[in-house]
């Protein structure tokens, strides 16, 4: 299972949420609380997906477990030492073939934020 976190394609196929996160505790987590957790993580480390990829993978696994149709997340902090409320969040549903294509480009060194902005997030003007 692939998941796009900002501009990095993460492989979640080997992620295991238990025993660290028991089924009972996981059920208690709401999607907004997982989103807030992501905002807190990215406020603390704006390049979490690069600097702390294992944490980014766990966050992606939580997002996907709560909302299986979501296969991409964008967390953008306005700068260092941002407040969690300042971190903007977007989600997307990418097809498996689109994720595979992005993963192939990443493996070849051709995937960066500009490419992801153009193809997925569409934050930049044409």
GIKAFEN-V768713 format. One record per run of one state. SS is the DSSP state (~ for helix, > for strand, _ for the rest). FROM is the first residue (numbers start at 1). TO is the last residue. If there is no record, write none. Layout:
BEGIN
ss:SS from:FROM to:TO
ss:SS from:FROM to:TO
END
This chain:
BEGIN
ss:_ from:1 to:1
ss:> from:2 to:5
ss:_ from:6 to:7
ss:> from:8 to:11
ss:_ from:12 to:22
ss:~ from:23 to:28
ss:_ from:29 to:30
ss:~ from:31 to:44
ss:_ from:45 to:47
ss:~ from:48 to:51
ss:_ from:52 to:52
ss:~ from:53 to:66
ss:_ from:67 to:71
ss:> from:72 to:76
ss:_ from:77 to:83
ss:~ from:84 to:86
ss:_ from:87 to:87
ss:> from:88 to:92
ss:_ from:93 to:95
ss:~ from:96 to:107
ss:_ from:108 to:112
ss:~ from:113 to:121
ss:_ from:122 to:126
END
